[in-house]
Amino acid sequence: MTDYPPSQPGSYPPPSGDYPPQGSYPPPPPGNYPPQAPGYGAYPGQTGTPVGQLPQEAYTSWLTRVAAYFVDFLPILVLYGIPSMIAGTTADKECITGSDGFVCTVSPSSTGATLMFLGWLAALAFGIWNYGYRQGTTGSSIGKSVLKFKVVSETTGQPIGFGMSIVRQLAHIIDGAILCIGYLFPLWDAKRQTIADKIMTTVCLPIR
């Protein structure tokens, strides 16, 4: 016997009573979920292997770093030096006779002043690109690429990025503050670091 009356023609069968409990949902179908995106402020590719302590000879030598500096400085010298030379040759000279005798003053012409300003902007843009973007993303400025070494973080072994690379360049001001002693640190330091390197926890390593 059942609790339902016999079905009439055209009627639907009675409910089975196997509905899930009220308020519950069926389980999701099996399958793999995609990995979660990195959290806010995280950047892919920024993890790496710490450099650790290496023998002193494993770090880039002081002379190699100095040579790279001069290679990097050449484009800046050209970009700013040539407009400055032109400004010097086109300068306005004015001589007057006064109580102090015959006095001459030299001032750059408007053309020369404009060229110097544009040259300064070009040199600044090159420095930001070379030391900020190029060195920050690849580890090497043009000079460092020519001399085959790179700047990396001690903690990750990776380039330090645009912003921190600019900060590292500004930290070199400390290297030159006291008779340029900071620039000489790589001559005796175990990791051949300047003071700026120690502040930024960076090291210079040869490119294999």
PyMOL CGO cylinders between C-alpha atoms (Angstrom):
from pymol import cmd
from pymol.cgo import CYLINDER

trace = [
    CYLINDER, 0.00, 0.00, 0.00, 1.15, 3.52, -0.67, 0.3, 1, 1, 1, 1, 1, 1,
    CYLINDER, 1.15, 3.52, -0.67, 0.03, 6.80, 0.78, 0.3, 1, 1, 1, 1, 1, 1,
    CYLINDER, 0.03, 6.80, 0.78, -0.88, 8.14, -2.65, 0.3, 1, 1, 1, 1, 1, 1,
    CYLINDER, -0.88, 8.14, -2.65, -4.10, 7.43, -4.48, 0.3, 1, 1, 1, 1, 1, 1,
    CYLINDER, -4.10, 7.43, -4.48, -3.92, 5.64, -7.79, 0.3, 1, 1, 1, 1, 1, 1,
    CYLINDER, -3.92, 5.64, -7.79, -2.83, 7.94, -10.51, 0.3, 1, 1, 1, 1, 1, 1,
    CYLINDER, -2.83, 7.94, -10.51, -5.41, 9.12, -12.93, 0.3, 1, 1, 1, 1, 1, 1,
    CYLINDER, -5.41, 9.12, -12.93, -4.82, 9.17, -16.63, 0.3, 1, 1, 1, 1, 1, 1,
    CYLINDER, -4.82, 9.17, -16.63, -2.79, 12.23, -17.61, 0.3, 1, 1, 1, 1, 1, 1,
    CYLINDER, -2.79, 12.23, -17.61, -1.61, 12.87, -14.04, 0.3, 1, 1, 1, 1, 1, 1,
    CYLINDER, -1.61, 12.87, -14.04, 2.07, 13.20, -12.93, 0.3, 1, 1, 1, 1, 1, 1,
    CYLINDER, 2.07, 13.20, -12.93, 3.81, 10.70, -10.66, 0.3, 1, 1, 1, 1, 1, 1,
    CYLINDER, 3.81, 10.70, -10.66, 4.09, 11.63, -6.99, 0.3, 1, 1, 1, 1, 1, 1,
    CYLINDER, 4.09, 11.63, -6.99, 7.29, 13.27, -5.76, 0.3, 1, 1, 1, 1, 1, 1,
    CYLINDER, 7.29, 13.27, -5.76, 10.02, 10.87, -4.72, 0.3, 1, 1, 1, 1, 1, 1,
    CYLINDER, 10.02, 10.87, -4.72, 10.86, 12.70, -1.49, 0.3, 1, 1, 1, 1, 1, 1,
    CYLINDER, 10.86, 12.70, -1.49, 14.63, 12.75, -2.32, 0.3, 1, 1, 1, 1, 1, 1,
    CYLINDER, 14.63, 12.75, -2.32, 15.02, 16.54, -2.49, 0.3, 1, 1, 1, 1, 1, 1,
    CYLINDER, 15.02, 16.54, -2.49, 18.11, 18.00, -0.83, 0.3, 1, 1, 1, 1, 1, 1,
    CYLINDER, 18.11, 18.00, -0.83, 17.60, 19.68, 2.54, 0.3, 1, 1, 1, 1, 1, 1,
    CYLINDER, 17.60, 19.68, 2.54, 16.23, 23.17, 2.38, 0.3, 1, 1, 1, 1, 1, 1,
    CYLINDER, 16.23, 23.17, 2.38, 18.94, 25.80, 2.05, 0.3, 1, 1, 1, 1, 1, 1,
    CYLINDER, 18.94, 25.80, 2.05, 21.63, 23.44, 0.73, 0.3, 1, 1, 1, 1, 1, 1,
    CYLINDER, 21.63, 23.44, 0.73, 23.15, 23.38, -2.74, 0.3, 1, 1, 1, 1, 1, 1,
    CYLINDER, 23.15, 23.38, -2.74, 24.39, 20.49, -4.83, 0.3, 1, 1, 1, 1, 1, 1,
    CYLINDER, 24.39, 20.49, -4.83, 28.17, 20.01, -4.84, 0.3, 1, 1, 1, 1, 1, 1,
    CYLINDER, 28.17, 20.01, -4.84, 30.06, 21.63, -7.73, 0.3, 1, 1, 1, 1, 1, 1,
    CYLINDER, 30.06, 21.63, -7.73, 31.16, 19.38, -10.58, 0.3, 1, 1, 1, 1, 1, 1,
    CYLINDER, 31.16, 19.38, -10.58, 34.64, 17.94, -10.24, 0.3, 1, 1, 1, 1, 1, 1,
    CYLINDER, 34.64, 17.94, -10.24, 37.40, 19.81, -11.98, 0.3, 1, 1, 1, 1, 1, 1,
    CYLINDER, 37.40, 19.81, -11.98, 40.51, 21.90, -11.53, 0.3, 1, 1, 1, 1, 1, 1,
    CYLINDER, 40.51, 21.90, -11.53, 40.34, 25.50, -10.47, 0.3, 1, 1, 1, 1, 1, 1,
    CYLINDER, 40.34, 25.50, -10.47, 42.74, 28.05, -11.96, 0.3, 1, 1, 1, 1, 1, 1,
    CYLINDER, 42.74, 28.05, -11.96, 45.45, 29.30, -9.60, 0.3, 1, 1, 1, 1, 1, 1,
    CYLINDER, 45.45, 29.30, -9.60, 44.68, 32.47, -7.73, 0.3, 1, 1, 1, 1, 1, 1,
    CYLINDER, 44.68, 32.47, -7.73, 46.14, 35.68, -9.06, 0.3, 1, 1, 1, 1, 1, 1,
    CYLINDER, 46.14, 35.68, -9.06, 48.98, 37.21, -7.07, 0.3, 1, 1, 1, 1, 1, 1,
    CYLINDER, 48.98, 37.21, -7.07, 47.91, 39.58, -4.36, 0.3, 1, 1, 1, 1, 1, 1,
    CYLINDER, 47.91, 39.58, -4.36, 47.99, 43.33, -4.58, 0.3, 1, 1, 1, 1, 1, 1,
    CYLINDER, 47.99, 43.33, -4.58, 51.50, 44.68, -4.96, 0.3, 1, 1, 1, 1, 1, 1,
    CYLINDER, 51.50, 44.68, -4.96, 52.99, 41.35, -6.02, 0.3, 1, 1, 1, 1, 1, 1,
    CYLINDER, 52.99, 41.35, -6.02, 54.82, 41.11, -9.31, 0.3, 1, 1, 1, 1, 1, 1,
    CYLINDER, 54.82, 41.11, -9.31, 55.50, 37.92, -11.23, 0.3, 1, 1, 1, 1, 1, 1,
    CYLINDER, 55.50, 37.92, -11.23, 59.12, 36.98, -11.74, 0.3, 1, 1, 1, 1, 1, 1,
    CYLINDER, 59.12, 36.98, -11.74, 60.39, 38.81, -8.66, 0.3, 1, 1, 1, 1, 1, 1,
    CYLINDER, 60.39, 38.81, -8.66, 61.24, 35.70, -6.72, 0.3, 1, 1, 1, 1, 1, 1,
    CYLINDER, 61.24, 35.70, -6.72, 64.61, 34.09, -7.07, 0.3, 1, 1, 1, 1, 1, 1,
    CYLINDER, 64.61, 34.09, -7.07, 67.53, 32.49, -5.32, 0.3, 1, 1, 1, 1, 1, 1,
    CYLINDER, 67.53, 32.49, -5.32, 69.45, 34.61, -2.79, 0.3, 1, 1, 1, 1, 1, 1,
    CYLINDER, 69.45, 34.61, -2.79, 73.02, 35.29, -3.85, 0.3, 1, 1, 1, 1, 1, 1,
    CYLINDER, 73.02, 35.29, -3.85, 74.52, 34.27, -0.53, 0.3, 1, 1, 1, 1, 1, 1,
    CYLINDER, 74.52, 34.27, -0.53, 78.16, 34.70, 0.45, 0.3, 1, 1, 1, 1, 1, 1,
    CYLINDER, 78.16, 34.70, 0.45, 80.58, 34.16, -2.44, 0.3, 1, 1, 1, 1, 1, 1,
    CYLINDER, 80.58, 34.16, -2.44, 84.37, 34.35, -2.61, 0.3, 1, 1, 1, 1, 1, 1,
    CYLINDER, 84.37, 34.35, -2.61, 85.55, 37.92, -3.20, 0.3, 1, 1, 1, 1, 1, 1,
    CYLINDER, 85.55, 37.92, -3.20, 86.83, 37.09, -6.68, 0.3, 1, 1, 1, 1, 1, 1,
    CYLINDER, 86.83, 37.09, -6.68, 83.31, 35.97, -7.70, 0.3, 1, 1, 1, 1, 1, 1,
    CYLINDER, 83.31, 35.97, -7.70, 82.11, 39.59, -7.56, 0.3, 1, 1, 1, 1, 1, 1,
    CYLINDER, 82.11, 39.59, -7.56, 82.85, 42.19, -10.25, 0.3, 1, 1, 1, 1, 1, 1,
    CYLINDER, 82.85, 42.19, -10.25, 86.20, 43.90, -9.73, 0.3, 1, 1, 1, 1, 1, 1,
    CYLINDER, 86.20, 43.90, -9.73, 86.60, 47.58, -8.94, 0.3, 1, 1, 1, 1, 1, 1,
    CYLINDER, 86.60, 47.58, -8.94, 88.47, 48.34, -12.18, 0.3, 1, 1, 1, 1, 1, 1,
    CYLINDER, 88.47, 48.34, -12.18, 85.71, 46.74, -14.25, 0.3, 1, 1, 1, 1, 1, 1,
    CYLINDER, 85.71, 46.74, -14.25, 83.10, 48.86, -12.50, 0.3, 1, 1, 1, 1, 1, 1,
    CYLINDER, 83.10, 48.86, -12.50, 85.14, 52.02, -13.11, 0.3, 1, 1, 1, 1, 1, 1,
    CYLINDER, 85.14, 52.02, -13.11, 85.48, 51.16, -16.80, 0.3, 1, 1, 1, 1, 1, 1,
    CYLINDER, 85.48, 51.16, -16.80, 81.70, 50.66, -17.05, 0.3, 1, 1, 1, 1, 1, 1,
    CYLINDER, 81.70, 50.66, -17.05, 81.16, 54.07, -15.47, 0.3, 1, 1, 1, 1, 1, 1,
    CYLINDER, 81.16, 54.07, -15.47, 83.22, 55.80, -18.16, 0.3, 1, 1, 1, 1, 1, 1,
    CYLINDER, 83.22, 55.80, -18.16, 81.36, 53.94, -20.92, 0.3, 1, 1, 1, 1, 1, 1,
    CYLINDER, 81.36, 53.94, -20.92, 78.04, 55.10, -19.41, 0.3, 1, 1, 1, 1, 1, 1,
    CYLINDER, 78.04, 55.10, -19.41, 79.32, 58.66, -19.06, 0.3, 1, 1, 1, 1, 1, 1,
    CYLINDER, 79.32, 58.66, -19.06, 80.34, 59.07, -22.71, 0.3, 1, 1, 1, 1, 1, 1,
    CYLINDER, 80.34, 59.07, -22.71, 76.79, 59.52, -24.11, 0.3, 1, 1, 1, 1, 1, 1,
    CYLINDER, 76.79, 59.52, -24.11, 76.00, 62.03, -21.35, 0.3, 1, 1, 1, 1, 1, 1,
    CYLINDER, 76.00, 62.03, -21.35, 79.19, 63.94, -22.19, 0.3, 1, 1, 1, 1, 1, 1,
    CYLINDER, 79.19, 63.94, -22.19, 78.22, 64.07, -25.86, 0.3, 1, 1, 1, 1, 1, 1,
    CYLINDER, 78.22, 64.07, -25.86, 74.58, 65.01, -25.25, 0.3, 1, 1, 1, 1, 1, 1,
    CYLINDER, 74.58, 65.01, -25.25, 75.42, 67.89, -22.92, 0.3, 1, 1, 1, 1, 1, 1,
    CYLINDER, 75.42, 67.89, -22.92, 78.97, 68.75, -23.98, 0.3, 1, 1, 1, 1, 1, 1,
    CYLINDER, 78.97, 68.75, -23.98, 78.29, 69.53, -27.63, 0.3, 1, 1, 1, 1, 1, 1,
    CYLINDER, 78.29, 69.53, -27.63, 75.44, 72.00, -26.92, 0.3, 1, 1, 1, 1, 1, 1,
    CYLINDER, 75.44, 72.00, -26.92, 77.61, 73.62, -24.25, 0.3, 1, 1, 1, 1, 1, 1,
    CYLINDER, 77.61, 73.62, -24.25, 80.45, 74.09, -26.75, 0.3, 1, 1, 1, 1, 1, 1,
    CYLINDER, 80.45, 74.09, -26.75, 78.04, 75.63, -29.26, 0.3, 1, 1, 1, 1, 1, 1,
    CYLINDER, 78.04, 75.63, -29.26, 76.70, 77.93, -26.56, 0.3, 1, 1, 1, 1, 1, 1,
    CYLINDER, 76.70, 77.93, -26.56, 80.24, 79.02, -25.77, 0.3, 1, 1, 1, 1, 1, 1,
    CYLINDER, 80.24, 79.02, -25.77, 81.03, 79.92, -29.37, 0.3, 1, 1, 1, 1, 1, 1,
    CYLINDER, 81.03, 79.92, -29.37, 77.78, 81.87, -29.80, 0.3, 1, 1, 1, 1, 1, 1,
    CYLINDER, 77.78, 81.87, -29.80, 77.95, 83.71, -26.46, 0.3, 1, 1, 1, 1, 1, 1,
    CYLINDER, 77.95, 83.71, -26.46, 77.33, 87.44, -26.32, 0.3, 1, 1, 1, 1, 1, 1,
    CYLINDER, 77.33, 87.44, -26.32, 80.29, 89.51, -25.14, 0.3, 1, 1, 1, 1, 1, 1,
    CYLINDER, 80.29, 89.51, -25.14, 79.82, 92.97, -23.74, 0.3, 1, 1, 1, 1, 1, 1,
    CYLINDER, 79.82, 92.97, -23.74, 82.64, 95.27, -22.65, 0.3, 1, 1, 1, 1, 1, 1,
    CYLINDER, 82.64, 95.27, -22.65, 82.17, 98.49, -20.73, 0.3, 1, 1, 1, 1, 1, 1,
    CYLINDER, 82.17, 98.49, -20.73, 84.42, 101.09, -19.16, 0.3, 1, 1, 1, 1, 1, 1,
    CYLINDER, 84.42, 101.09, -19.16, 83.53, 101.98, -15.63, 0.3, 1, 1, 1, 1, 1, 1,
    CYLINDER, 83.53, 101.98, -15.63, 85.05, 103.09, -12.36, 0.3, 1, 1, 1, 1, 1, 1,
    CYLINDER, 85.05, 103.09, -12.36, 86.83, 99.76, -12.13, 0.3, 1, 1, 1, 1, 1, 1,
    CYLINDER, 86.83, 99.76, -12.13, 88.31, 100.14, -15.59, 0.3, 1, 1, 1, 1, 1, 1,
    CYLINDER, 88.31, 100.14, -15.59, 87.59, 98.13, -18.72, 0.3, 1, 1, 1, 1, 1, 1,
    CYLINDER, 87.59, 98.13, -18.72, 85.31, 95.20, -17.86, 0.3, 1, 1, 1, 1, 1, 1,
    CYLINDER, 85.31, 95.20, -17.86, 83.93, 92.51, -20.20, 0.3, 1, 1, 1, 1, 1, 1,
    CYLINDER, 83.93, 92.51, -20.20, 81.07, 90.14, -19.46, 0.3, 1, 1, 1, 1, 1, 1,
    CYLINDER, 81.07, 90.14, -19.46, 80.12, 87.03, -21.41, 0.3, 1, 1, 1, 1, 1, 1,
    CYLINDER, 80.12, 87.03, -21.41, 76.64, 85.53, -21.39, 0.3, 1, 1, 1, 1, 1, 1,
    CYLINDER, 76.64, 85.53, -21.39, 75.16, 82.77, -23.53, 0.3, 1, 1, 1, 1, 1, 1,
    CYLINDER, 75.16, 82.77, -23.53, 72.98, 83.83, -26.42, 0.3, 1, 1, 1, 1, 1, 1,
    CYLINDER, 72.98, 83.83, -26.42, 69.33, 82.83, -26.47, 0.3, 1, 1, 1, 1, 1, 1,
    CYLINDER, 69.33, 82.83, -26.47, 70.18, 80.13, -29.01, 0.3, 1, 1, 1, 1, 1, 1,
    CYLINDER, 70.18, 80.13, -29.01, 73.06, 78.86, -26.90, 0.3, 1, 1, 1, 1, 1, 1,
    CYLINDER, 73.06, 78.86, -26.90, 70.96, 78.85, -23.73, 0.3, 1, 1, 1, 1, 1, 1,
    CYLINDER, 70.96, 78.85, -23.73, 68.20, 76.90, -25.50, 0.3, 1, 1, 1, 1, 1, 1,
    CYLINDER, 68.20, 76.90, -25.50, 70.67, 74.34, -26.82, 0.3, 1, 1, 1, 1, 1, 1,
    CYLINDER, 70.67, 74.34, -26.82, 72.20, 73.89, -23.37, 0.3, 1, 1, 1, 1, 1, 1,
    CYLINDER, 72.20, 73.89, -23.37, 68.78, 73.34, -21.83, 0.3, 1, 1, 1, 1, 1, 1,
    CYLINDER, 68.78, 73.34, -21.83, 67.80, 70.80, -24.50, 0.3, 1, 1, 1, 1, 1, 1,
    CYLINDER, 67.80, 70.80, -24.50, 71.15, 69.06, -24.07, 0.3, 1, 1, 1, 1, 1, 1,
    CYLINDER, 71.15, 69.06, -24.07, 70.61, 68.87, -20.33, 0.3, 1, 1, 1, 1, 1, 1,
    CYLINDER, 70.61, 68.87, -20.33, 67.14, 67.38, -20.85, 0.3, 1, 1, 1, 1, 1, 1,
    CYLINDER, 67.14, 67.38, -20.85, 68.51, 64.82, -23.31, 0.3, 1, 1, 1, 1, 1, 1,
    CYLINDER, 68.51, 64.82, -23.31, 71.31, 63.84, -20.92, 0.3, 1, 1, 1, 1, 1, 1,
    CYLINDER, 71.31, 63.84, -20.92, 68.82, 63.52, -18.04, 0.3, 1, 1, 1, 1, 1, 1,
    CYLINDER, 68.82, 63.52, -18.04, 66.46, 61.38, -20.13, 0.3, 1, 1, 1, 1, 1, 1,
    CYLINDER, 66.46, 61.38, -20.13, 69.32, 59.13, -21.18, 0.3, 1, 1, 1, 1, 1, 1,
    CYLINDER, 69.32, 59.13, -21.18, 70.46, 58.71, -17.58, 0.3, 1, 1, 1, 1, 1, 1,
    CYLINDER, 70.46, 58.71, -17.58, 66.95, 57.78, -16.42, 0.3, 1, 1, 1, 1, 1, 1,
    CYLINDER, 66.95, 57.78, -16.42, 66.57, 55.28, -19.25, 0.3, 1, 1, 1, 1, 1, 1,
    CYLINDER, 66.57, 55.28, -19.25, 70.06, 53.80, -18.88, 0.3, 1, 1, 1, 1, 1, 1,
    CYLINDER, 70.06, 53.80, -18.88, 70.32, 53.62, -15.08, 0.3, 1, 1, 1, 1, 1, 1,
    CYLINDER, 70.32, 53.62, -15.08, 66.62, 53.33, -14.30, 0.3, 1, 1, 1, 1, 1, 1,
    CYLINDER, 66.62, 53.33, -14.30, 64.81, 51.33, -16.94, 0.3, 1, 1, 1, 1, 1, 1,
    CYLINDER, 64.81, 51.33, -16.94, 67.62, 49.38, -18.62, 0.3, 1, 1, 1, 1, 1, 1,
    CYLINDER, 67.62, 49.38, -18.62, 69.62, 48.60, -15.50, 0.3, 1, 1, 1, 1, 1, 1,
    CYLINDER, 69.62, 48.60, -15.50, 66.50, 48.12, -13.40, 0.3, 1, 1, 1, 1, 1, 1,
    CYLINDER, 66.50, 48.12, -13.40, 64.95, 45.55, -15.73, 0.3, 1, 1, 1, 1, 1, 1,
    CYLINDER, 64.95, 45.55, -15.73, 68.01, 43.73, -17.13, 0.3, 1, 1, 1, 1, 1, 1,
    CYLINDER, 68.01, 43.73, -17.13, 70.55, 44.35, -14.38, 0.3, 1, 1, 1, 1, 1, 1,
    CYLINDER, 70.55, 44.35, -14.38, 72.97, 46.11, -16.74, 0.3, 1, 1, 1, 1, 1, 1,
    CYLINDER, 72.97, 46.11, -16.74, 73.38, 49.65, -17.99, 0.3, 1, 1, 1, 1, 1, 1,
    CYLINDER, 73.38, 49.65, -17.99, 75.07, 50.08, -21.38, 0.3, 1, 1, 1, 1, 1, 1,
    CYLINDER, 75.07, 50.08, -21.38, 78.47, 50.24, -19.71, 0.3, 1, 1, 1, 1, 1, 1,
    CYLINDER, 78.47, 50.24, -19.71, 77.80, 47.18, -17.60, 0.3, 1, 1, 1, 1, 1, 1,
    CYLINDER, 77.80, 47.18, -17.60, 76.64, 45.27, -20.68, 0.3, 1, 1, 1, 1, 1, 1,
    CYLINDER, 76.64, 45.27, -20.68, 79.86, 46.16, -22.50, 0.3, 1, 1, 1, 1, 1, 1,
    CYLINDER, 79.86, 46.16, -22.50, 81.93, 45.05, -19.49, 0.3, 1, 1, 1, 1, 1, 1,
    CYLINDER, 81.93, 45.05, -19.49, 79.67, 42.01, -18.99, 0.3, 1, 1, 1, 1, 1, 1,
    CYLINDER, 79.67, 42.01, -18.99, 78.34, 42.32, -15.45, 0.3, 1, 1, 1, 1, 1, 1,
    CYLINDER, 78.34, 42.32, -15.45, 75.05, 43.14, -13.77, 0.3, 1, 1, 1, 1, 1, 1,
    CYLINDER, 75.05, 43.14, -13.77, 73.57, 44.61, -10.58, 0.3, 1, 1, 1, 1, 1, 1,
    CYLINDER, 73.57, 44.61, -10.58, 71.24, 42.27, -8.68, 0.3, 1, 1, 1, 1, 1, 1,
    CYLINDER, 71.24, 42.27, -8.68, 69.56, 42.08, -5.29, 0.3, 1, 1, 1, 1, 1, 1,
    CYLINDER, 69.56, 42.08, -5.29, 71.32, 39.94, -2.71, 0.3, 1, 1, 1, 1, 1, 1,
    CYLINDER, 71.32, 39.94, -2.71, 67.99, 38.59, -1.47, 0.3, 1, 1, 1, 1, 1, 1,
    CYLINDER, 67.99, 38.59, -1.47, 66.48, 37.56, -4.83, 0.3, 1, 1, 1, 1, 1, 1,
    CYLINDER, 66.48, 37.56, -4.83, 69.38, 37.38, -7.27, 0.3, 1, 1, 1, 1, 1, 1,
    CYLINDER, 69.38, 37.38, -7.27, 67.22, 39.43, -9.69, 0.3, 1, 1, 1, 1, 1, 1,
    CYLINDER, 67.22, 39.43, -9.69, 67.42, 43.00, -11.08, 0.3, 1, 1, 1, 1, 1, 1,
    CYLINDER, 67.42, 43.00, -11.08, 66.00, 45.49, -8.60, 0.3, 1, 1, 1, 1, 1, 1,
    CYLINDER, 66.00, 45.49, -8.60, 63.50, 47.28, -10.87, 0.3, 1, 1, 1, 1, 1, 1,
    CYLINDER, 63.50, 47.28, -10.87, 63.19, 50.80, -12.24, 0.3, 1, 1, 1, 1, 1, 1,
    CYLINDER, 63.19, 50.80, -12.24, 62.38, 52.72, -9.07, 0.3, 1, 1, 1, 1, 1, 1,
    CYLINDER, 62.38, 52.72, -9.07, 64.94, 51.08, -6.81, 0.3, 1, 1, 1, 1, 1, 1,
    CYLINDER, 64.94, 51.08, -6.81, 67.60, 51.39, -9.50, 0.3, 1, 1, 1, 1, 1, 1,
    CYLINDER, 67.60, 51.39, -9.50, 67.04, 55.16, -9.54, 0.3, 1, 1, 1, 1, 1, 1,
    CYLINDER, 67.04, 55.16, -9.54, 67.23, 55.21, -5.73, 0.3, 1, 1, 1, 1, 1, 1,
    CYLINDER, 67.23, 55.21, -5.73, 70.51, 53.28, -5.92, 0.3, 1, 1, 1, 1, 1, 1,
    CYLINDER, 70.51, 53.28, -5.92, 71.96, 55.91, -8.25, 0.3, 1, 1, 1, 1, 1, 1,
    CYLINDER, 71.96, 55.91, -8.25, 70.93, 58.64, -5.81, 0.3, 1, 1, 1, 1, 1, 1,
    CYLINDER, 70.93, 58.64, -5.81, 72.52, 56.67, -2.97, 0.3, 1, 1, 1, 1, 1, 1,
    CYLINDER, 72.52, 56.67, -2.97, 75.86, 57.04, -4.77, 0.3, 1, 1, 1, 1, 1, 1,
    CYLINDER, 75.86, 57.04, -4.77, 75.79, 60.64, -3.49, 0.3, 1, 1, 1, 1, 1, 1,
    CYLINDER, 75.79, 60.64, -3.49, 76.74, 59.14, -0.13, 0.3, 1, 1, 1, 1, 1, 1,
    CYLINDER, 76.74, 59.14, -0.13, 79.66, 57.34, -1.79, 0.3, 1, 1, 1, 1, 1, 1,
    CYLINDER, 79.66, 57.34, -1.79, 81.08, 60.64, -2.93, 0.3, 1, 1, 1, 1, 1, 1,
    CYLINDER, 81.08, 60.64, -2.93, 80.21, 62.66, 0.19, 0.3, 1, 1, 1, 1, 1, 1,
    CYLINDER, 80.21, 62.66, 0.19, 83.47, 62.02, 2.05, 0.3, 1, 1, 1, 1, 1, 1,
    CYLINDER, 83.47, 62.02, 2.05, 86.39, 62.18, -0.39, 0.3, 1, 1, 1, 1, 1, 1,
    CYLINDER, 86.39, 62.18, -0.39, 84.73, 59.51, -2.57, 0.3, 1, 1, 1, 1, 1, 1,
    CYLINDER, 84.73, 59.51, -2.57, 85.61, 56.86, 0.02, 0.3, 1, 1, 1, 1, 1, 1,
    CYLINDER, 85.61, 56.86, 0.02, 82.38, 55.00, -0.72, 0.3, 1, 1, 1, 1, 1, 1,
    CYLINDER, 82.38, 55.00, -0.72, 83.47, 54.46, -4.32, 0.3, 1, 1, 1, 1, 1, 1,
    CYLINDER, 83.47, 54.46, -4.32, 86.70, 52.87, -3.09, 0.3, 1, 1, 1, 1, 1, 1,
    CYLINDER, 86.70, 52.87, -3.09, 84.97, 50.32, -0.83, 0.3, 1, 1, 1, 1, 1, 1,
    CYLINDER, 84.97, 50.32, -0.83, 85.04, 47.56, -3.50, 0.3, 1, 1, 1, 1, 1, 1,
    CYLINDER, 85.04, 47.56, -3.50, 88.84, 47.55, -3.25, 0.3, 1, 1, 1, 1, 1, 1,
    CYLINDER, 88.84, 47.55, -3.25, 88.75, 45.91, 0.19, 0.3, 1, 1, 1, 1, 1, 1,
    CYLINDER, 88.75, 45.91, 0.19, 85.13, 44.89, 0.86, 0.3, 1, 1, 1, 1, 1, 1,
    CYLINDER, 85.13, 44.89, 0.86, 84.43, 41.14, 0.97, 0.3, 1, 1, 1, 1, 1, 1,
    CYLINDER, 84.43, 41.14, 0.97, 81.53, 41.55, -1.49, 0.3, 1, 1, 1, 1, 1, 1,
    CYLINDER, 81.53, 41.55, -1.49, 83.14, 44.41, -3.42, 0.3, 1, 1, 1, 1, 1, 1,
    CYLINDER, 83.14, 44.41, -3.42, 80.20, 46.66, -2.54, 0.3, 1, 1, 1, 1, 1, 1,
    CYLINDER, 80.20, 46.66, -2.54, 80.08, 50.43, -2.43, 0.3, 1, 1, 1, 1, 1, 1,
    CYLINDER, 80.08, 50.43, -2.43, 78.21, 52.11, 0.42, 0.3, 1, 1, 1, 1, 1, 1,
    CYLINDER, 78.21, 52.11, 0.42, 75.24, 52.51, -1.95, 0.3, 1, 1, 1, 1, 1, 1,
    CYLINDER, 75.24, 52.51, -1.95, 75.32, 48.76, -2.61, 0.3, 1, 1, 1, 1, 1, 1,
    CYLINDER, 75.32, 48.76, -2.61, 75.23, 48.07, 1.12, 0.3, 1, 1, 1, 1, 1, 1,
    CYLINDER, 75.23, 48.07, 1.12, 72.28, 50.42, 1.59, 0.3, 1, 1, 1, 1, 1, 1,
    CYLINDER, 72.28, 50.42, 1.59, 70.36, 48.83, -1.29, 0.3, 1, 1, 1, 1, 1, 1,
    CYLINDER, 70.36, 48.83, -1.29, 71.60, 45.26, -0.58, 0.3, 1, 1, 1, 1, 1, 1,
    CYLINDER, 71.60, 45.26, -0.58, 72.87, 44.89, -4.14, 0.3, 1, 1, 1, 1, 1, 1,
    CYLINDER, 72.87, 44.89, -4.14, 75.95, 43.21, -5.57, 0.3, 1, 1, 1, 1, 1, 1,
    CYLINDER, 75.95, 43.21, -5.57, 77.65, 43.28, -8.95, 0.3, 1, 1, 1, 1, 1, 1,
    CYLINDER, 77.65, 43.28, -8.95, 78.18, 39.88, -10.57, 0.3, 1, 1, 1, 1, 1, 1,
    CYLINDER, 78.18, 39.88, -10.57, 79.81, 38.91, -13.88, 0.3, 1, 1, 1, 1, 1, 1,
    CYLINDER, 79.81, 38.91, -13.88, 77.49, 37.77, -16.66, 0.3, 1, 1, 1, 1, 1, 1,
    CYLINDER, 77.49, 37.77, -16.66, 78.36, 34.20, -17.55, 0.3, 1, 1, 1, 1, 1, 1,
]
cmd.load_cgo(trace, "trace")
